[in-house]
Amino acid sequence: MSIIRRPGRLVAAASAVLALAGAVSATAEAATTPTIYGHRGAAGYRPEHTFGSYRLAARMGADYIEPDLVSTKDHVLVARHEPAIGGTTDVADHPEFADRRTTKVIDGDTFANDWFTEDFTLAELKTLRAKERLPDVRQRNTIYNGRYQVPTFQEVIDLRNRLSKELHRKIGIIPELKHSTYFRSIGLPLEEPFVRTVRRNKLTTAAAKMTVQSFEISNLKLLNRRLPRVPLVQLLDAPDRKPGDVLAAGGTTTYGDMATPAGLRAIRQYADVASPSKNYIIPRDPVTGASLPPTSFIDDAHAAKLKVVAYTFRNENQFLPAELRLGDDPNAYGNAIAEYQQFFALGIDGVFSDNPDTAKAARDDE
């Protein structure tokens, strides 16, 4: 086994010439097929970050399922989009937890009058049930309210393994570490239990089909050292915002700075993928909501040897550019397939989708 050094990364390379030759054509083919990441599972059809959502995403054809990770009070990693859980669980219906309602500022954002995972033990969190985060948009999803618990990271890994056997293909997993600097500041760092779990489950190589993502920088650099063979994703928030670790340190770097050619080259020193919102690639007119000409983001990222995975693709009119909306109901489906096709034509490497079946239909021309 020889070692090839890339900027800031160590990659194990097989020495067998025949195996390498056989992989070349497969790699070239894979490079032309965008990857579908089930965003929080199949959040367009089930309450997000639940077994129901993850199972459906895989069965609909998602290549990867995505658990966002936060910590409980007893330092267990669980899948929630934010530590605030008032909007995604029935915690408000539990009078025994009424006194835990509070307001917190996390990475510069105020979460008012809410409940937070770090104030609950895992046992307490397991007494809650998940519910639809966008009930006004996805009213049909509310019939699944109360059916699912909040899963742990280990439970999601175990589910991934079962789904891979059921579907006879390896389902990937792409966890996101949420608010790492915040959790470290309150004595519940995410990285240490995350690395232990990854190593215990033998997910430390690219063959394990696990990729890790974060909106912060320092935690990805740490994981680049501790898990050098695991692909890493630098997420990009709005251009005027700063990563949580930069904000906490009083730094000046914004996501807009990171999205420049020089910024993308800097990301390549510790990560493999740049993941921006769709607007970085196809902006929209701020008045009409119509698509504007594409930017050079994909070409710039590819020039920096980064792959590009954009977020978040959704079927509803209100999430689509004006020219692809159908009718006046913002919650009705628009021409989402045409949006995927626009991004695929630009050479994007992957998409985060709430509706992985729609993404697959567009990608595979079904």
Beta strands, then each sheet from edge to edge (+ up, - down):
strand 1: 2-6
strand 2: 9-13
strand 3: 35-38
strand 4: 64-65
strand 5: 68-71
strand 6: 77-79
strand 7: 102-106
strand 8: 109-114
strand 9: 172-173
strand 10: 176-177
strand 11: 212-214
strand 12: 232-236
strand 13: 273-276
strand 14: 307-313
strand 15: 350-353
sheet 1: 1+ 2-
sheet 2: 9+ 4+ 3+ 15+ 14+ 13+ 12+ 11+
sheet 3: 6+ 5- 10-
sheet 4: 7+ 8-
end
